[in-house]
């Protein structure tokens, strides 16, 4: 059994690969680049979101899948969401973990993340949806941290009374 990780070289996928590798799990890294080197992954597969058939092949026999939708035009994101759902329904992995990357999953709002979350719920496949609204690393962006240093103000566009889920994308530190 293997774990299939989308975006395995990116800010979300790389820490997942590292954690699974540290736990002794077999990891298949999905990337856009077939020549990518992904520390901790036993297999690297170039599989884009635009091919349901490629995703189905990658998902078949997987114990778990970690997926998030890339930042792209909404029309493309909808296509990707439908392709992921087609692959999940065909391949029937044991579990899917979907990170919304801060995009809304409310069906009333709509969007690809909402489509994917609802489709996973209807798929009959065990799944979890992680829906952070704020990544702590975003607070280190130059325009944010600069204002904190220079003016003592955290300029983040969130109402004071708005509860926000936070998550870290950082790789686990090793000593």
C-alpha positions in Angstrom: 0.0 0.0 0.0 1.1 3.5 -0.7 0.2 7.1 0.0 -0.3 9.3 -3.0 0.6 13.0 -2.3 -0.4 15.8 -4.7 2.0 18.7 -4.9 4.7 16.7 -3.3 7.3 19.3 -3.9 5.2 22.2 -2.6 4.4 23.9 0.6 1.6 21.6 1.6 2.6 18.3 0.0 6.3 18.2 0.9 5.7 18.1 4.7 3.1 15.4 4.2 5.7 13.3 2.3 8.3 14.0 5.0 6.0 12.9 7.8 4.9 9.7 6.0 8.5 8.8 5.1 9.5 9.4 8.7 6.7 7.0 9.7 8.1 4.3 7.3 5.2 4.6 4.8 5.5 4.1 1.1 5.0 7.4 -0.7 4.1 8.1 -4.3 4.8 11.8 -5.1 2.6 13.3 -7.8 4.3 16.2 -9.5 4.1 18.1 -12.8 7.8 17.3 -13.4 8.7 13.6 -14.0 12.3 14.4 -13.2 11.5 15.9 -9.8 13.5 14.6 -6.9 11.2 14.2 -3.8 13.1 13.3 -0.7 11.2 10.5 1.1 9.2 9.3 -1.9 9.8 5.9 -3.3 8.0 6.8 -6.5 7.6 10.0 -8.5 4.7 10.1 -10.9 4.0 13.0 -13.4 0.3 13.2 -13.3 -1.6 16.4 -13.9 -5.0 17.2 -12.6 -6.3 17.4 -16.2 -6.4 13.6 -16.8 -8.9 11.5 -14.8 -7.3 8.4 -16.3 -3.8 9.3 -15.0 -5.2 10.1 -11.6 -7.1 6.9 -11.5 -3.9 4.9 -12.3 -2.0 6.8 -9.6 -4.8 6.3 -7.0 -5.4 2.6 -7.6 -4.4 0.5 -4.6 -3.6 3.6 -2.5 -4.0 3.5 1.3 -4.3 7.3 1.3 -4.4 10.3 -0.9 -3.6 13.9 0.0 -5.0 16.4 -2.4 -5.4 20.1 -2.8 -6.4 22.1 -5.8 -3.8 24.4 -7.4 -4.4 28.1 -7.8 -5.7 28.3 -11.3 -8.6 29.8 -13.2 -11.9 28.6 -11.6 -12.9 26.8 -14.8 -9.7 24.7 -14.6 -10.2 24.1 -10.9 -13.7 22.8 -11.6 -12.3 20.4 -14.2 -9.6 19.3 -11.8 -12.2 18.7 -9.0 -14.3 16.5 -11.4 -11.3 14.6 -12.6 -10.2 13.9 -9.0 -13.7 12.7 -8.1 -13.8 10.5 -11.2 -10.5 8.9 -10.2 -11.5 8.5 -6.5 -14.8 6.8 -7.6 -12.9 4.5 -10.0 -9.8 3.7 -8.0 -11.5 3.5 -4.5 -8.5 4.4 -2.3 -8.9 3.6 1.4 -9.0 7.3 2.4 -8.7 10.8 0.9 -7.6 13.9 2.7 -8.5 17.2 0.9 -7.0 20.5 2.0 -9.1 23.3 0.8 -6.1 25.7 0.9 -8.4 28.4 2.3 -11.0 28.2 -0.5 -14.6 28.0 0.7 -16.5 24.7 0.8 -19.9 26.2 1.4 -22.2 24.9 -1.4 -24.1 28.2 -1.3 -20.9 30.0 -2.3 -19.9 27.4 -4.8 -16.5 26.9 -6.4 -14.2 24.0 -7.1 -13.4 23.3 -3.4 -17.1 23.0 -2.6 -17.6 20.7 -5.6 -14.7 18.5 -4.5 -15.8 18.4 -0.8 -19.4 17.5 -1.7 -18.3 14.9 -4.2 -16.0 13.2 -1.7 -18.9 13.2 0.7 -21.1 11.4 -1.9 -18.3 9.0 -3.1 -18.6 6.5 -0.3 -14.8 6.7 0.2 -13.5 7.5 3.6 -12.3 11.1 3.6 -11.4 14.2 5.6 -11.6 17.8 4.6 -9.1 20.2 6.2 -10.4 23.7 5.8 -7.9 26.3 7.2 -8.6 29.9 6.4 -5.2 31.2 7.3 -1.7 29.7 7.0 0.6 31.0 9.6 3.4 31.3 7.0 1.3 34.0 5.3 2.1 36.2 8.3 5.7 36.2 7.2 5.1 37.6 3.8 7.1 40.8 3.3 4.2 43.2 3.2 2.8 41.7 6.5 5.9 41.3 8.5 7.3 44.6 7.3 4.3 46.5 8.7 4.6 44.6 12.0 8.3 45.6 12.3 7.9 49.2 11.2 4.5 50.1 12.6 3.6 47.4 15.1 0.5 46.6 13.1 -0.6 43.2 11.7 -2.3 44.1 8.4 -4.3 41.0 7.8 -7.8 41.5 6.2 -9.8 39.7 8.9 -12.6 41.2 11.1 -11.7 41.3 14.8 -14.7 39.2 15.6 -14.2 36.6 12.9 -13.0 33.2 14.2 -10.2 31.9 12.0 -8.9 28.4 11.7 -5.1 28.4 11.3 -2.7 25.9 10.0 1.0 25.7 9.3 2.5 24.5 6.0 6.0 24.2 7.4 8.1 21.1 7.1 8.8 19.4 10.4 12.1 20.6 11.8 14.8 18.0 12.3 17.7 18.3 14.7 
